[in-house]
């Protein structure tokens, strides 16, 4: 895709990333038909090792800093990233469920330290499985 953008610039057309005053995110560029066909083919089948900038991708989840085995200890205090991995829910969903009392309440260990008891989370997971 980068090579195609370079070829587009060499044709003497304006840069695709250029913004003009009053223009929106995209600008209109007159592209020769042969070059346009190459650009469309490249966006459908990306060149190896390159991503199309117009295709949104979801960031892969990083493994939690705390080991998932901590959930096996009922009194262990779990971080939010571990709770996300155990439940499969995102942080905003967990907090929304807590606000409606549909999720275990955390333990506050300070102004910036929030943890969930592993036993409470696993009990909640069992209840969700039993309700299904």
C-alpha positions in Angstrom: 0.0 0.0 0.0 2.9 2.4 0.8 4.3 1.7 -2.7 1.0 2.6 -4.3 0.8 5.9 -2.3 4.3 6.7 -3.5 3.3 6.1 -7.1 0.2 8.3 -6.5 2.5 11.1 -5.3 4.8 10.7 -8.3 1.8 11.2 -10.7 1.7 14.8 -9.5 -1.5 14.5 -7.6 -2.1 15.9 -4.1 -1.2 13.7 -1.1 -4.1 11.5 0.2 -3.3 12.6 3.8 -3.3 16.4 2.9 -6.1 18.4 4.5 -7.4 21.6 3.1 -9.2 24.3 5.1 -12.9 23.5 5.3 -12.4 20.0 3.9 -13.5 17.0 5.9 -11.3 14.0 6.7 -11.1 12.9 3.0 -10.2 15.0 0.0 -10.9 14.4 -3.7 -8.0 13.3 -5.8 -8.1 12.6 -9.6 -6.3 9.3 -10.0 -5.5 7.5 -13.3 -7.8 4.5 -13.9 -4.9 2.0 -14.0 -3.5 3.3 -10.7 -7.0 3.3 -9.1 -7.4 -0.4 -10.0 -4.0 -1.2 -8.3 -5.1 0.7 -5.2 -8.4 -1.2 -5.0 -6.7 -4.5 -5.5 -4.2 -3.7 -2.8 -6.9 -2.8 -0.3 -8.8 -6.0 -0.9 -5.7 -8.2 -0.7 -3.1 -6.4 1.5 0.5 -6.7 0.6 2.3 -9.0 3.0 3.5 -7.3 6.1 1.3 -4.2 5.5 -2.1 -3.2 6.9 -4.6 -1.1 5.1 -5.0 2.1 7.1 -8.7 2.3 6.4 -9.6 -1.1 7.9 -10.1 -0.8 11.7 -8.6 -3.6 13.7 -9.2 -4.6 17.2 -6.1 -4.6 19.5 -5.3 -8.0 20.8 -5.7 -8.4 24.6 -2.5 -8.6 26.5 -2.2 -11.3 29.1 -2.9 -10.0 32.6 0.0 -9.0 34.8 -1.4 -11.1 37.6 -1.6 -14.9 36.9 -5.0 -16.3 36.1 -4.3 -19.1 38.6 -4.9 -16.5 41.4 -8.6 -17.1 40.7 -8.3 -20.6 42.2 -7.7 -19.1 45.6 -11.1 -17.9 46.9 -9.6 -15.1 49.1 -7.2 -13.8 46.4 -7.7 -10.2 45.4 -7.9 -9.9 41.6 -7.0 -7.0 39.4 -9.5 -5.7 36.8 -7.5 -7.2 33.9 -7.8 -10.7 35.4 -11.5 -10.2 36.1 -11.9 -9.2 32.4 -10.1 -12.3 31.2 -12.1 -14.6 33.6 -15.5 -13.2 32.7 -14.9 -12.2 29.1 -16.4 -8.8 29.8 -14.8 -5.4 29.2 -14.0 -3.0 32.0 -16.8 -0.6 31.1 -19.3 -3.5 31.1 -18.1 -4.7 34.5 -18.5 -1.3 36.0 -21.9 -0.9 34.4 -23.0 -4.2 35.9 -21.6 -3.1 39.3 -23.7 0.1 39.2 -26.9 -2.0 38.7 -25.8 -4.5 41.4 -25.5 -7.3 38.8 -21.8 -7.9 39.5 -19.8 -8.4 42.7 -18.7 -5.2 44.4 -14.9 -4.6 44.6 -12.8 -4.1 47.7 -11.1 -0.6 47.8 -7.6 -0.9 49.2 -6.9 2.8 48.7 -7.7 5.7 46.5 -6.4 4.0 43.4 -6.5 0.3 44.3 -9.6 -1.7 43.4 -9.6 -5.5 43.7 -12.3 -8.2 43.5 -12.4 -11.3 45.7 -11.8 -14.4 43.4 -14.5 -16.3 45.3 -17.1 -13.6 44.5 -16.2 -13.6 40.8 -16.2 -17.3 40.4 -19.6 -17.5 42.3 -21.0 -14.9 40.0 -19.7 -16.9 37.0 -21.4 -20.1 38.3 -24.7 -18.2 38.8 -24.5 -17.0 35.2 -24.0 -20.5 34.0 -26.9 -21.8 36.1 -29.2 -19.1 34.9 -28.5 -19.9 31.2 
